[in-house]
């Protein structure tokens, strides 16, 4: 029996990664920093993954072990693992490397690491974090892209509500061995694939979650079907699809099909998800290589007005300011617009920054009834 460790027992680790491992009879150990979560897992010894459309029998996950980060049980599980999967958020991979340093000490057998995070190249981030920790035992780092929505099932202790998605694309340049998961798809040049996902799929997700937030929507699917936001997405893709087609050197049909699949999923109201959850970590998502600013800058480079993405950036700043110092957003130490400038090495008088601040002001002036298309096209 192959042994796998999942670092991060939240919704993705518990509700997505674990599914593939359980189906193939891996011995599974979860590791998480949350003492309360690990206590629940140790008490219950099991949880169930339910599916949104009830198009699959619920999956009863049992027989796993669960340990709090850095404890002896966690170190031993890491040392014995054949595969280690991370589901902690790209910004936390440096801490993962510290955990791995302790667990992998003096291990002779090669360990395969899979970074299951959203980001431009989380595998590279993890590999560099391992290098910074001077980890010299044998290991390889691959990565996967997650397209599956998962949420904690209300009224339960550990159960998950998930899409019935069987698609596990992975970086076969990082790991060229056999991965026996159902739906495993080996891909070369995975960074390119990841960027395309971030600048299309996650770009639309950011638009929905942040604009949905400022319009007062709690549920992600409701925001995606709002006429204002829906028209905004359509207009964005009219401009964004052709430039991403050129940027990634792919066919028109390929990019449009990729974007259309994202739109269908995001507008599916049977998939329960939440705007505050999807907007988490705005500081990272407003960064220079992420889902908002890179599409914005690609549009600018093609002499296309990026006003829609400027409005998304403004909405993300509102989210950050209003939810700062909560689990969803870090504490601001400057004004929101100054934080954006610092992240992207921009000046306050940069035209893009000025436009974003203008949209921030207009959102605040219309906070009880934000009509985005009116603001963007001068009808306010």
CORHU-V745571 format. One line per field, one symbol per residue. phi: phi as a letter, one per 40 degrees, with the letter a starting at -180 (. if undefined). psi: psi as a letter, one per 30 degrees, with the letter a starting at -180 (. if undefined). Layout:
phi=???
psi=???
This chain:
phi=.cbbbbchbcccccbbdccccccbgccbbcbaccccccccccccgaabccbdcfcacdbccagcbabcdgccccccccccccbbbbabgdcbcccdccccdcccdgccccbbbbcbbcicaccccccccccccfcbccabbbabbcbbcbbccdgbcbcbbaccbbabcaccccabccbcccgcbcbcfcdccccccccbccccccdccccccccgccccccccccdccccccccccdccdcccdcccfbcdccccccccccccccccccccabcccccdgcdcccccbbcbccddccccccfbccdcccccccccccdcccbdgbccacccbbcdcccccccbfbccccdccdcccccdcccccbdcacbcccccbgcc
psi=kkkkkjjjgaeeeefdefeeeefghkjkkkklfjeeeeeeeeefgllkjlkeghgkkkjjklgllkkkkfleeeeeeeefkekkkkifkefgfeeeeeeeeeefkgkekkkkkjjilkleifeeeeeeeeefghjflklkkallkkgkkklkjkgleflkkllikijikljffejgakjgkkgkjkklhfeeeeeeeefdefeeeeeeeeeeeffgkekeeeefgkeeeeeeeeeefeeeeeeeeeeghlleeeeeeeeeeeeeefgjffjklkeeeffkhfeefglfgafeeeeeeeeefghkjgeeeeeeeeeeeeeeefgkglffklkkfaleeeeeeeeghllfgkeeeeeeeeeeeeeefhefijjeeeeeggg.
